[in-house]
Amino acid sequence: MHPGNLHFHQVVNEHRERYQKAKKLSKMQIAKETIQIIRSSGGRFLTRNTETGLYEEADEQCIRDKVSHLFRGKSSRMIQSKSRKPVEQDVEHHLTSSSS
């Protein structure tokens, strides 16, 4: 597993209990905080473009969905696109570092 994904899972696990006990609005805030923690450490959330095969920044809705799924203990790769058509996406978090 990519080091960025390991860090992502670690951050989620550190906040999972708080997330599970929270009400809906608080859960959204915890998810946003988690995204900020990842980004502040140099991390990015990437998705593979199915046409080019290249990774690109995921949109905010996709990121929030992925974080929420992970908090709920789900690792679903089926994410609804903006057109509500199911598409297969590899959503990954990668740390950007000079050693990579």
Secondary structure as the mmCIF struct_conf table of DSSP 4:
data_model
#
loop_
_struct_conf.conf_type_id
_struct_conf.id
_struct_conf.beg_label_comp_id
_struct_conf.beg_label_asym_id
_struct_conf.beg_label_seq_id
_struct_conf.end_label_comp_id
_struct_conf.end_label_asym_id
_struct_conf.end_label_seq_id
HELX_RH_AL_P HELX_RH_AL_P1 PRO A 3 LYS A 21
BEND BEND1 ALA A 22 ALA A 22
HELX_RH_AL_P HELX_RH_AL_P2 LYS A 24 SER A 40
TURN_TY1_P TURN_TY1_P1 SER A 41 GLY A 42
STRN STRN1 GLY A 43 ARG A 48
TURN_TY1_P TURN_TY1_P2 THR A 50 THR A 52
STRN STRN2 TYR A 55 GLU A 57
HELX_LH_PP_P HELX_LH_PP_P1 ALA A 58 ASP A 59
HELX_RH_AL_P HELX_RH_AL_P3 GLU A 60 PHE A 71
TURN_TY1_P TURN_TY1_P3 ARG A 72 GLY A 73
STRN STRN3 MET A 78 GLN A 80
TURN_TY1_P TURN_TY1_P4 LYS A 82 SER A 83
BEND BEND2 ARG A 84 ARG A 84
STRN STRN4 PRO A 86 GLU A 88
STRN STRN5 VAL A 91 LEU A 95
TURN_TY1_P TURN_TY1_P5 SER A 98 SER A 99
#
